Amino acid sequence: MSSGNGDQPVPIAEPKGKLGVLLPGMGAVATTFIAGVEAVRRGLAAPIGSLTQMGTIRLGKRSDKRVPAIREFVPLASLDDLVFGGWDIRKDDCYQVALNGGVLESQLLQQVRPFLEGISPLPAVFDQHYVRRLVGTHVKKGKTKWESSQMVLEDIERFRTQTGAARLVMVWCGSTEIFLQPQEVHQTLENFECGLRENHPAIAPSMIYAYAALKAGVPYANGAPNLTVDIPALTELARQNSVPICGKDFKTGQTLMKTIIAPGLKARMLGLAGWYSTNILGNRDGEVLDDPESFRTKEESKLSVLEHILQPDLYPQLYKGFCHVVRINYYPPRGDNKEGWDNIDIFGWLGYPMQIKIDFLCRDSILAAPIVLDLVLFLDLAQRAGMRGIQEWLSFYFKSPMHAPAVYPEHDLFIQLMKLKNTLRYLRGEDLITHLGLEYYD
Ligand SMILES: NC(=O)c1ccc[n+]([C@@H]2O[C@H](COP(=O)([O-])OP(=O)(O)OC[C@H]3O[C@@H](n4cnc5c(N)ncnc54)[C@H](O)[C@@H]3O)[C@@H](O)[C@H]2O)c1
């Protein structure tokens, strides 16, 4: 990308027709998202937390007073054009899942009940080896991983025909899979396709959905910390087929707080001795994360954030060797209403110690649902603007943002937001905002 200053706008195809949203994993997050979109369409509630629906963007100089809504500035699909489908290892329709999940109140759910009852998951690609706490009763019976990928491809094409969707986007909202490290089979598309045929154990179900999506030209976002699309074989396929991708792991709750507070401490050159984070949550996600192998995937994702923001190598006196601990405890009475505690040991002038305590009583799926919506709309925009491969400007939404091999991931929420908004300005040929501002004082 060039600087964008004075550049021509990037040609972007208009969002004509329906946009199909495909969700592997129709649990708490997916159903809270779908029910929420329908509630907003019917004027029953507001899309709080969604940048695409609520956000504005400043253009030009502060004195110009040009601050359009983001959804008027770039051509996003309208909520009215969204249609939904997906897969799960259980047969329950979206109403049943939302009711059991207990995230949304019954009064709201009843009003969107017929709509939710009309959306049922297709049989999943699933293997308990990758999510040990779950038992699948509604699963495909492909003999090889290759066969399973072809079945998902058929599902995608059937959904396209049945709904008449002009474009599709896929967002992984499935459970967190066991920890996998990149291996030979992930390095090239050829190895990966060979691995699919040979049932290679390092190819997890989430990768099979991702492969099928990219083959079908469908943008893919990964809401969980699994490797999934973050392997050279699939980033290569995304580039080959001109498909935008992003991930990993929705940035909600405790990590959102971390990436808000840590940049502030660093900005003021305050030191960090330790950061202890612990959570209790009682939804199915919590149950899955109770398995050490799934938790390990999550832990890796949560731990990397502080190192990248604080840069201990650049600031050894302030951040070298700080202690960072993250715990998740499955505690059923809490359901989706997670409680996250943080104890932060910092030090200031002359090394004097201080403490910060955070007690965040959050709602996991309420924080995640608007992220799914924004990712759907922005990935669709990216594809219509001819963007392909890793979309680093969507790092804003993730705990472990995907990034080019040559750079480290950007975790600071405020830099991420600036990157996102500057990308939108670039697309429209507007000046990028540098916050220099000297011109106001000439
Ligand atoms: N809610 C948040 O704040 C948040 C934040 C970051 C990441 N996440 C991640 O998002 C994902 C969804 O969270 P949730 O709270 O909705 O969990 P959930 O357990 O309610 O839903 C996950 C669903 O995925 C299904 N599933 C598992 N494997 C599958 C497969 N191979 N194919 C199809 N379906 C499959 C499960 O049956 C379940 O219905 C989890 O991986 C979670 O870690 C959530």
The ligand as an ORCA input file, in Angstrom:
! r2SCAN-3c Opt
* xyz 0 1
  N     -16.915    -15.581     23.879
  C     -15.743    -15.037     23.892
  O     -15.555    -14.022     24.517
  C     -14.641    -15.660     23.098
  C     -13.446    -14.948     23.001
  C     -12.407    -15.488     22.265
  C     -12.565    -16.693     21.634
  N     -13.720    -17.396     21.776
  C     -13.781    -18.688     21.124
  O     -14.904    -18.757     20.296
  C     -15.319    -20.110     20.220
  C     -16.815    -20.182     20.474
  O     -17.098    -19.800     21.819
  P     -18.511    -20.147     22.437
  O     -18.569    -19.479     23.770
  O     -19.563    -19.916     21.450
  O     -18.343    -21.729     22.698
  P     -19.498    -22.845     22.620
  O     -18.903    -24.045     23.262
  O     -20.786    -22.322     23.137
  O     -19.671    -23.059     21.048
  C     -18.758    -23.767     20.277
  C     -19.554    -24.704     19.400
  O     -18.680    -25.329     18.492
  C     -19.143    -26.647     18.292
  N     -18.052    -27.405     17.688
  C     -16.943    -27.921     18.239
  N     -16.184    -28.511     17.301
  C     -16.814    -28.351     16.125
  C     -16.541    -28.734     14.795
  N     -15.429    -29.396     14.494
  N     -17.405    -28.390     13.825
  C     -18.541    -27.701     14.116
  N     -18.870    -27.337     15.365
  C     -18.016    -27.651     16.358
  C     -19.594    -27.089     19.680
  O     -20.487    -28.167     19.618
  C     -20.261    -25.820     20.187
  O     -21.636    -25.779     19.889
  C     -14.474    -20.891     21.231
  O     -13.400    -21.519     20.583
  C     -13.944    -19.816     22.124
  O     -12.727    -20.151     22.738
  C     -14.773    -16.898     22.479
*
